[in-house]
Amino acid sequence: MHSNLHLLRYALPVVIAIAAIEAAVLIFVRKEPYNWKASLASLGDALARDFVIKPYLNFSIALPAIVWAVTHNIGAVPLNPWLAFLVLFFGQELAYYWFHRCSHRMRWLWATHAVHHSPNELNFSAAYRFGITGGLSGTALFFVPLLWLGFPPPAVFGTLGLNLLYQFWLHTNWIPKLGWLE
């Protein structure tokens, strides 16, 4: 399952470089303080997760449910039609919404998700601080219904990777959000 999120591993150097540029802009242009300790903690978390945990300790309590859903899906969904892609996109958004909401409400999931919220500043380096216990907490369970519907695992977890890359841009205070249109 995690192997389908390779997109994030390849994007990680770019994301880290953008976070470093953000730090430089905040320090040298905006003359604001920057918490290098928090940034280095995020970097350590990302490197440990992607280059130690996933390659050598790749474990997910969701794996039996994922295997069952893929094996017993109600029909393979071809991704060629736009409708299938839209269903996958919005289905993934719905699954992610419930994952994120439950991660703030359920202590078992919050134990993993709290790592993401541990920095005091909202900046790009906080965006890639996910923690290393996602497989242990079973976060992938929220995406099992999409697999059961027949979407292939690379498509489901690939759209999750794209979602996370989009959300990277939401993790800073100094870039305007859509709310500035109001």
MOQUIDA-V927959 format. One record per residue. RES is the residue in three letters. OMEGA is omega in radians with two decimals (NA if undefined). BURIAL is b if it has 16 or more other C-alpha atoms within 10 Angstrom, else e. D_CENTER is the distance of its C-alpha to the mean C-alpha in Angstrom with 2 decimals. Layout:
RES/OMEGA/BURIAL/D_CENTER, RES/OMEGA/BURIAL/D_CENTER
This chain:
MET/-3.10/b/13.51, HIS/-3.14/b/11.27, SER/3.13/e/13.61, ASN/3.09/b/12.35, LEU/3.12/b/9.15, HIS/3.09/e/11.80, LEU/-3.13/b/10.96, LEU/3.12/b/8.31, ARG/3.13/b/11.21, TYR/3.13/e/13.64, ALA/-3.05/e/11.89, LEU/3.11/b/11.60, PRO/3.12/e/15.33, VAL/3.14/e/15.30, VAL/3.12/b/12.63, ILE/3.12/b/14.76, ALA/3.12/e/17.85, ILE/3.09/e/16.87, ALA/3.10/b/16.23, ALA/3.08/e/19.66, ILE/3.09/e/21.24, GLU/3.13/b/20.05, ALA/3.14/b/21.69, ALA/3.12/e/24.81, VAL/-3.12/e/25.07, LEU/-3.09/e/24.77, ILE/-2.97/e/27.33, PHE/-3.10/e/29.77, VAL/-3.09/e/29.71, ARG/3.12/e/28.86, LYS/3.12/e/30.45, GLU/3.08/e/27.86, PRO/3.13/e/27.04, TYR/-3.11/e/23.85, ASN/-3.12/e/22.50, TRP/3.12/e/22.34, LYS/3.12/e/21.99, ALA/3.12/b/18.70, SER/3.11/b/17.51, LEU/3.07/e/18.82, ALA/3.09/e/17.22, SER/3.12/b/13.72, LEU/3.10/b/14.96, GLY/3.11/e/16.36, ASP/-3.11/b/13.29, ALA/-3.12/b/11.34, LEU/3.11/b/14.56, ALA/-3.12/e/15.34, ARG/-3.01/b/12.12, ASP/-3.03/b/12.29, PHE/3.06/e/16.09, VAL/-3.06/e/17.51, ILE/-3.07/b/15.57, LYS/-3.13/e/14.14, PRO/-2.98/e/17.45, TYR/-3.13/e/19.86, LEU/-3.07/e/18.60, ASN/-3.09/e/16.28, PHE/3.07/b/16.84, SER/3.07/b/15.45, ILE/3.10/e/17.67, ALA/-3.04/b/16.22, LEU/3.10/b/17.80, PRO/3.12/e/21.18, ALA/3.11/b/19.88, ILE/3.14/b/17.91, VAL/3.14/b/21.14, TRP/-3.10/e/23.28, ALA/3.13/b/21.43, VAL/-3.12/b/21.59, THR/-3.06/e/25.19, HIS/-3.12/e/26.37, ASN/-3.07/b/24.61, ILE/3.07/e/26.88, GLY/3.12/e/26.96, ALA/3.14/e/25.22, VAL/3.07/b/23.83, PRO/-3.08/e/24.69, LEU/3.13/e/22.17, ASN/-3.11/e/25.06, PRO/3.12/e/26.03, TRP/-3.13/e/24.26, LEU/3.12/e/24.41, ALA/3.11/e/22.39, PHE/3.13/b/19.67, LEU/3.09/e/19.79, VAL/3.10/e/19.70, LEU/-3.12/b/16.62, PHE/-3.11/b/14.89, PHE/3.05/e/16.06, GLY/3.11/b/15.61, GLN/3.10/b/11.91, GLU/3.12/b/11.86, LEU/3.11/e/14.13, ALA/3.14/b/12.30, TYR/3.11/b/9.10, TYR/-3.11/e/11.76, TRP/3.04/e/13.47, PHE/-3.07/b/10.69, HIS/3.11/b/10.04, ARG/3.12/e/13.84, CYS/3.12/b/14.72, SER/3.07/b/12.55, HIS/-3.04/b/14.88, ARG/-3.07/e/17.93, MET/-3.04/e/18.09, ARG/-3.14/e/18.89, TRP/3.13/e/17.65, LEU/3.12/b/14.03, TRP/3.13/b/14.62, ALA/3.07/e/15.74, THR/-3.02/b/12.26, HIS/-3.12/b/10.56, ALA/3.11/b/13.61, VAL/3.14/b/12.72, HIS/-3.09/b/10.20, HIS/-3.08/e/13.23, SER/3.09/e/15.84, PRO/3.12/b/16.60, ASN/-3.14/e/19.50, GLU/3.06/b/18.74, LEU/3.13/e/16.10, ASN/-3.04/b/15.50, PHE/-3.12/b/13.26, SER/3.08/b/13.25, ALA/-3.07/b/11.76, ALA/-3.10/b/8.58, TYR/3.03/b/7.78, ARG/-3.10/b/9.31, PHE/-2.99/b/7.23, GLY/-3.04/b/10.50, ILE/-3.04/b/12.00, THR/-3.14/b/12.88, GLY/3.11/b/10.08, GLY/3.14/b/12.52, LEU/-3.12/b/15.38, SER/3.05/b/14.28, GLY/-3.09/b/13.65, THR/-3.12/b/10.38, ALA/3.13/b/10.83, LEU/-3.11/b/14.07, PHE/-3.09/b/12.86, PHE/3.14/b/12.56, VAL/3.12/b/15.96, PRO/3.11/b/18.04, LEU/3.09/b/16.85, LEU/-3.14/b/17.91, TRP/3.08/b/21.10, LEU/3.08/b/21.87, GLY/3.07/b/22.02, PHE/-3.12/b/19.02, PRO/-3.13/b/18.52, PRO/3.12/b/15.57, PRO/3.13/b/14.81, ALA/-3.12/b/14.78, VAL/-3.07/b/12.63, PHE/3.01/b/9.82, GLY/3.08/b/10.62, THR/3.04/b/10.25, LEU/3.10/b/6.78, GLY/3.10/b/6.23, LEU/3.09/e/8.56, ASN/-3.12/e/7.15, LEU/3.08/b/4.25, LEU/3.05/b/7.47, TYR/-3.10/e/9.52, GLN/3.08/e/8.06, PHE/-3.08/b/8.81, TRP/-3.14/b/12.36, LEU/-3.01/b/12.44, HIS/3.03/b/12.30, THR/-3.13/b/15.94, ASN/-2.97/e/19.22, TRP/3.04/e/21.42, ILE/-3.09/e/20.10, PRO/3.07/e/21.41, LYS/3.12/e/19.34, LEU/-3.14/e/20.82, GLY/-3.13/e/22.81, TRP/3.11/e/25.15, LEU/-3.06/e/26.72, GLU/NA/e/28.24
